[in-house]
Amino acid sequence: MKIQTSRFGELEIADSSVITFNKGIPGFEESKKYVLIPADEKGETPFFFLQSIEKEEVNFFLVDPFSYFKEYDIKLAEQMVDRLQLEDSTDAIVLTTVTVKDEIKNATTNLKAPIIINNNSQLGMQIVLDNKDYLIKQPLFQHSEIAVARQV
């Protein structure tokens, strides 16, 4: 199917790549269908865009948090596991939203509310973790000059 996006123009996507967020994403509840797009064509970066297929202007910049925060650990409540129809933890893709206000070196990521996607059922959900150590605006590159160099 073809979709129109404000960031990427027209895209051809496979029906099987559509991810459904049954309740939407907080603040964007009206958009329930998305596609995950690697930030580079080779897929060699931990960054992605989550693009709504219903509203061309709605997209989120995401990162694989484990690439920058090796100790990041999430525990899903059984209710969330059921909602996402997760049968095995390896089916889950965990991503966090990234905010870039001025320069990429000052980017932050939301470790408090990751986006979880079941790679088999193509169901997604943003959840809020009950962990006071995880910040909504965690500096992404604060502890890794190598990571900054890789992204520049």
C-alpha positions as CSV (number, residue, x, y, z in Angstrom):
1,M,0.0,0.0,0.0
2,K,1.1,3.6,-0.6
3,I,1.0,6.2,2.2
4,Q,1.7,9.9,2.2
5,T,4.1,11.3,4.8
6,S,5.2,14.9,5.5
7,R,8.7,13.7,6.4
8,F,9.4,11.1,3.7
9,G,6.9,11.9,0.9
10,E,5.1,8.9,-0.6
11,L,6.1,5.5,0.7
12,E,5.3,2.0,-0.4
13,I,4.8,-0.2,2.6
14,A,3.8,-3.9,3.0
15,D,0.4,-4.5,4.7
16,S,2.2,-6.9,7.0
17,S,4.5,-4.1,8.3
18,V,1.6,-2.1,9.8
19,I,1.8,-1.9,13.6
20,T,-1.5,-1.4,15.4
21,F,-1.7,0.6,18.7
22,N,-5.2,-0.3,19.8
23,K,-5.4,2.7,22.1
24,G,-3.1,4.9,20.1
25,I,-0.1,6.6,21.6
26,P,-0.8,9.1,24.5
27,G,-1.5,12.5,23.0
28,F,-2.1,10.9,19.6
29,E,-5.0,8.5,20.4
30,E,-6.7,9.1,17.0
31,S,-3.7,7.5,15.2
32,K,-3.7,3.8,15.6
33,K,-1.8,2.4,12.6
34,Y,2.0,3.0,12.2
35,V,5.0,1.7,10.3
36,L,8.5,1.5,11.7
37,I,11.1,3.0,9.4
38,P,14.9,2.6,10.0
39,A,16.6,6.0,10.1
40,D,19.2,4.9,7.6
41,E,18.6,2.7,4.5
42,K,21.2,0.1,5.6
43,G,19.6,-0.4,9.0
44,E,22.9,0.1,10.7
45,T,21.8,2.7,13.2
46,P,19.8,2.2,16.4
47,F,17.4,5.0,15.3
48,F,14.0,4.7,13.7
49,F,10.9,6.7,12.8
50,L,7.4,5.5,13.8
51,Q,5.2,6.9,11.1
52,S,1.4,7.1,11.3
53,I,-0.2,5.7,8.1
54,E,-3.4,7.6,9.0
55,K,-2.0,11.1,9.5
56,E,0.9,12.1,7.4
57,E,2.3,14.7,9.8
58,V,2.4,12.3,12.8
59,N,5.8,10.6,13.3
60,F,8.1,9.9,16.2
61,F,11.9,9.7,16.3
62,L,12.9,6.5,18.3
63,V,16.0,4.8,19.5
64,D,16.9,1.3,20.7
65,P,17.7,2.3,24.3
66,F,19.9,-0.7,24.9
67,S,22.4,0.7,22.4
68,Y,23.1,3.6,24.9
69,F,21.9,2.3,28.2
70,K,23.2,-1.3,28.7
71,E,21.6,-1.5,32.2
72,Y,18.2,-0.5,31.0
73,D,15.7,-3.1,32.2
74,I,12.0,-3.2,31.8
75,K,9.5,-5.6,33.4
76,L,6.1,-5.8,31.8
77,A,3.1,-6.5,34.0
78,E,1.2,-9.7,32.9
79,Q,-1.7,-7.5,31.7
80,M,0.7,-5.7,29.3
81,V,2.1,-9.0,28.1
82,D,-1.4,-10.3,27.4
83,R,-2.5,-7.1,25.6
84,L,0.6,-7.3,23.3
85,Q,0.1,-11.0,22.9
86,L,3.7,-11.6,23.7
87,E,4.5,-15.3,23.9
88,D,8.3,-14.9,24.1
89,S,10.4,-11.9,25.2
90,T,12.4,-12.1,22.0
91,D,9.3,-11.1,20.1
92,A,9.3,-7.7,21.8
93,I,11.0,-4.6,20.2
94,V,11.7,-1.9,22.8
95,L,12.2,1.6,21.6
96,T,12.1,5.0,23.3
97,T,11.1,8.4,21.9
98,V,13.9,10.9,21.2
99,T,13.6,14.7,21.5
100,V,16.1,16.9,19.7
101,K,15.6,20.6,20.6
102,D,18.7,22.1,18.9
103,E,21.7,19.9,18.3
104,I,21.7,16.1,18.2
105,K,24.4,16.0,21.0
106,N,21.8,17.5,23.3
107,A,19.1,14.9,22.5
108,T,17.1,13.3,25.3
109,T,15.1,10.0,25.3
110,N,12.2,8.9,27.4
111,L,13.3,5.9,29.4
112,K,10.2,6.2,31.6
113,A,7.7,5.4,28.9
114,P,9.1,3.0,26.2
115,I,7.2,1.9,23.2
116,I,6.9,-1.9,23.0
117,I,6.1,-3.7,19.7
118,N,5.3,-7.3,19.3
119,N,7.2,-8.2,16.2
120,N,5.0,-11.2,15.4
121,S,1.5,-9.9,16.0
122,Q,2.4,-6.3,15.0
123,L,0.8,-4.9,18.1
124,G,2.3,-1.9,19.9
125,M,1.8,0.1,23.1
126,Q,3.5,2.8,25.0
127,I,3.8,2.0,28.6
128,V,4.8,3.9,31.7
129,L,7.3,2.1,33.9
130,D,7.1,2.1,37.6
131,N,10.8,2.9,38.1
132,K,11.7,6.2,39.6
133,D,15.3,6.0,38.2
134,Y,14.2,6.3,34.6
135,L,13.7,9.8,33.3
136,I,11.4,11.3,30.8
137,K,14.2,13.5,29.5
138,Q,17.3,11.3,29.9
139,P,20.3,12.8,28.0
140,L,21.0,10.3,25.3
141,F,24.7,11.0,24.8
142,Q,25.8,12.2,28.2
143,H,28.0,9.2,29.0
144,S,29.3,8.3,25.6
145,E,31.4,10.4,23.4
146,I,31.8,7.4,21.1
147,A,28.1,7.4,20.5
148,V,28.1,11.1,19.6
149,A,30.9,10.6,17.2
150,R,29.1,7.7,15.6
151,Q,26.0,9.8,15.0
152,V,27.7,12.9,13.6
